[in-house]
Amino acid sequence: MAVIVTVEIPGGTRKQYEDTTRLLEATEWFPPAGFIAHAAGPDGSGGWRIVDFWDSEDAFLAFVEKAKPIFDQGGLPTILPTVQEAVNVMLK
C-alpha cells in the first residue's frame, strides 16, 4: 500500500533543504527503493514542508535509516513525520 509522508521542519531553510538534497542525490543508493515522488517548499510560517510518496511505510523507514547521517550532517533536527495511506497516486 502506497503512503504519503509529510515532514514539517519548523525553522527549516531552503539552503538546508537544497544542501541536504544534493548530498542525498550523490549517494550510490539514490533514488532509494520504494520511492515514488517528492515535493518540498516553504510552509508559510517560516519553516519547510516536504511531502513524499512511497510504496510503503517500510520503504520510507529504510530510507530514513540510510539517510540519517546525511540529515545530521545538514543540521536538520530529528522530526517525526506524518504517514498516511495513499488511496491513489497519480503522476503526470
C-alpha positions as CSV (number, residue, x, y, z in Angstrom):
1,M,0.0,0.0,0.0
2,A,1.4,3.4,-1.0
3,V,1.8,6.0,1.7
4,I,2.0,9.8,1.9
5,V,4.8,11.1,4.2
6,T,4.6,14.7,5.3
7,V,7.6,16.3,7.1
8,E,7.3,19.7,8.8
9,I,10.6,21.4,9.6
10,P,10.0,24.4,11.8
11,G,12.7,27.0,11.1
12,G,14.0,24.9,8.2
13,T,15.5,26.8,5.3
14,R,15.7,26.4,1.6
15,K,19.5,26.3,1.9
16,Q,19.4,23.4,4.4
17,Y,16.9,21.6,2.1
18,E,19.0,22.1,-1.1
19,D,22.3,21.2,0.6
20,T,20.8,18.0,2.1
21,T,19.1,17.1,-1.2
22,R,22.5,17.5,-3.0
23,L,24.1,15.1,-0.5
24,L,21.3,12.5,-0.8
25,E,21.4,12.6,-4.7
26,A,25.2,12.0,-4.6
27,T,24.8,8.6,-2.7
28,E,25.1,5.4,-4.7
29,W,21.7,4.3,-3.4
30,F,19.7,7.3,-4.7
31,P,16.9,7.1,-5.6
32,P,16.0,4.7,-2.8
33,A,14.0,1.6,-3.2
34,G,10.2,2.3,-2.9
35,F,10.5,6.0,-3.7
36,I,7.7,7.3,-5.9
37,A,7.6,11.1,-5.8
38,H,8.8,14.2,-3.8
39,A,7.8,17.8,-3.4
40,A,9.1,20.5,-1.0
41,G,8.7,24.2,-0.3
42,P,8.2,26.8,2.4
43,D,5.4,26.1,4.8
44,G,4.1,29.6,5.1
45,S,5.1,30.1,8.7
46,G,8.9,30.3,8.5
47,G,9.7,26.6,8.0
48,W,9.9,24.0,5.3
49,R,7.5,21.2,4.3
50,I,8.3,18.0,2.5
51,V,5.7,15.7,1.0
52,D,6.8,12.3,-0.3
53,F,5.0,9.3,-1.8
54,W,6.5,5.8,-1.1
55,D,5.5,2.3,-2.0
56,S,5.2,1.5,1.7
57,E,6.0,2.8,5.2
58,D,8.7,0.2,5.5
59,A,10.4,1.6,2.3
60,F,10.3,5.1,3.8
61,L,11.7,3.9,7.1
62,A,14.6,2.0,5.3
63,F,15.4,5.3,3.5
64,V,15.4,7.2,6.8
65,E,17.9,4.7,8.3
66,K,20.3,5.2,5.4
67,A,19.8,9.0,5.2
68,K,20.0,9.8,8.9
69,P,23.8,10.6,8.8
70,I,23.1,13.0,5.9
71,F,20.3,14.6,7.8
72,D,22.5,15.0,10.8
73,Q,25.3,16.5,8.6
74,G,22.9,19.0,7.2
75,G,21.9,20.2,10.7
76,L,18.3,19.1,10.4
77,P,16.5,18.4,13.7
78,T,15.0,15.0,14.4
79,I,11.4,15.2,13.1
80,L,8.5,12.8,13.4
81,P,6.8,12.6,10.0
82,T,3.1,12.0,9.4
83,V,2.5,8.9,7.5
84,Q,-0.9,8.1,6.0
85,E,-2.3,5.7,3.4
86,A,-2.5,6.9,-0.1
87,V,-5.7,5.7,-1.9
88,N,-4.3,6.9,-5.2
89,V,-1.0,8.4,-6.6
90,M,-1.1,9.9,-10.0
91,L,1.9,11.1,-11.9
92,K,1.9,13.2,-15.0
